[in-house]
Amino acid sequence: MSQRIRTAKIKKRRNITYLWILGLAVLVFLLIYFERTELLYILATLGVTVLLVIVAAADLGQGESPSDAQASSSGISSTSAKTTTK
């Protein structure tokens, strides 16, 4: 895939993200303006719940283990760090 096509896809995704942000900001503003705080409260609760479910479902086990991360940040390869520690 060429660089130009890749860049165009990234810009398209970014524009869609900006549209979502703008739409949600307008929705929140309108809910506050028309004093529909009960709907705003429900939407905020659902949003936080969805965020927590996404974080809980994330596969965090695929990342580096703390000892590997510490060894790589100190400049020691993970294989040499494992052989020198008991």
C-alpha positions as CSV (number, residue, x, y, z in Angstrom):
1,M,0.0,0.0,0.0
2,S,1.4,3.4,-1.0
3,Q,2.2,6.1,1.5
4,R,-0.4,8.4,0.0
5,I,-3.2,5.9,0.4
6,R,-2.1,5.2,4.0
7,T,-2.0,8.9,4.8
8,A,-5.5,9.4,3.3
9,K,-6.9,6.6,5.4
10,I,-5.4,8.1,8.6
11,K,-6.8,11.6,7.7
12,K,-10.3,10.1,7.0
13,R,-10.3,8.3,10.4
14,R,-9.1,11.5,12.1
15,N,-11.9,13.5,10.4
16,I,-14.5,10.9,11.5
17,T,-13.2,11.2,15.1
18,Y,-13.5,15.0,15.0
19,L,-17.1,14.6,13.8
20,W,-17.9,12.3,16.6
21,I,-16.4,14.7,19.1
22,L,-18.3,17.6,17.6
23,G,-21.6,15.7,17.6
24,L,-21.2,14.6,21.2
25,A,-20.3,18.1,22.3
26,V,-23.4,19.5,20.6
27,L,-25.5,16.8,22.2
28,V,-24.2,17.6,25.7
29,F,-24.6,21.3,25.1
30,L,-28.2,20.8,24.0
31,L,-29.0,18.5,27.0
32,I,-27.6,21.1,29.4
33,Y,-29.4,24.0,27.6
34,F,-32.8,22.3,27.7
35,E,-32.2,21.1,31.2
36,R,-32.4,17.4,30.5
37,T,-29.8,16.5,33.1
38,E,-31.4,13.2,33.8
39,L,-30.6,12.1,30.2
40,L,-27.1,13.5,30.5
41,Y,-26.6,11.5,33.8
42,I,-27.8,8.3,32.1
43,L,-25.6,8.8,29.1
44,A,-22.6,9.6,31.3
45,T,-23.1,6.5,33.3
46,L,-23.4,4.4,30.2
47,G,-20.3,5.9,28.7
48,V,-18.2,5.2,31.8
49,T,-19.6,1.7,31.9
50,V,-18.6,1.1,28.3
51,L,-15.2,2.5,28.9
52,L,-14.7,0.2,31.9
53,V,-15.9,-2.9,29.9
54,I,-13.4,-2.0,27.1
55,V,-10.5,-1.7,29.6
56,A,-11.5,-4.9,31.3
57,A,-11.7,-6.8,28.0
58,A,-8.4,-5.5,26.8
59,D,-5.8,-8.2,26.5
60,L,-3.2,-6.7,28.9
61,G,-1.3,-10.0,29.2
62,Q,0.3,-9.6,25.8
63,G,2.4,-6.7,27.0
64,E,5.9,-6.9,28.4
65,S,6.3,-8.3,31.9
66,P,7.6,-5.8,34.5
67,S,11.0,-7.5,34.6
68,D,11.4,-7.4,30.8
69,A,10.4,-3.7,30.7
70,Q,12.9,-2.8,33.4
71,A,15.6,-4.7,31.7
72,S,15.0,-3.1,28.3
73,S,14.8,0.4,29.8
74,S,18.2,-0.1,31.6
75,G,19.8,-1.3,28.3
76,I,20.2,-4.9,29.3
77,S,18.7,-7.5,27.0
78,S,16.0,-9.7,28.5
79,T,18.0,-12.9,28.0
80,S,21.1,-11.6,29.8
81,A,18.9,-10.2,32.6
82,K,17.3,-13.6,33.1
83,T,20.6,-15.5,33.2
84,T,22.2,-13.1,35.7
85,T,19.3,-13.1,38.2
86,K,18.5,-16.0,40.4
